[in-house]
Amino acid sequence: MNIGTASQESGLPAKTIRYYEEIGLVRPNRAKNGYRDYSESDVHHLRFIQRARGLGFSIEECRLLVSLYDDNNRASADVKALALAKLAEVDRKIAELQVLRKTLSSLASHCQGDNRPDCSIIEGLAG
């Protein structure tokens, strides 16, 4: 199938698919005319990558996940380790965001929000 059809079936823009090909995440065959010829397997890999990216995995982590997906001799422990590492990263980001939220909430609650130039938010940001 051509890149337009692969795009429709995978839900990814053609530009993203070309990028994934450029960096070696997918390797479609080439038709005799030189055009990309995507297989159902390629589209499945594209969907797999899209879901992994949606869960926050980086391109390099996706590369590793694809290699594990394609390896019938993989150990599920390797896949679980990647997932647990990503989970720890998400937990760390959540903790950072909670601190950020608390700080912003505190700054906003101390600001009068009127027409005067005095602003506790500006003062808080200024240190």
C-alpha positions, 0 to 999 in steps of 0.5 A: 500500500502507498503512504497515504493508505498507510497513513489512513490505516495507522492514524499517523500523518504521512510526514511522521511515517516518513520520519519513522522511516528516515530514522529506521523505525519502519522499513517499507519495501520499495515498489518497482517505481521506487515508491514506498510499499507498506505492508500490513506488518508495517502498518501494525508496527506504525500503530504499535509505535503510535501507542508507545509514543502515546504512553510517553516512550521516547523514540529510542525506547520505541526502537527497543520496544519494536526490537523486543516485539519482533524478537520471539525469544524476548524475555517479558522481564525486559519489556516489564523493566522498560514499562516500570522505568517509564512508570517511575519517570511518570511518577517523578513528573507527577510529583514535580507537577504537584509541587509546581501546582502547589507553588502556582496556587500559592502565588495566585492566592496571595495576589490581589488581582486588582488594578494596583501594580503590587503583585505577589506573583511577580515578587515571588518569581523575582525571588 
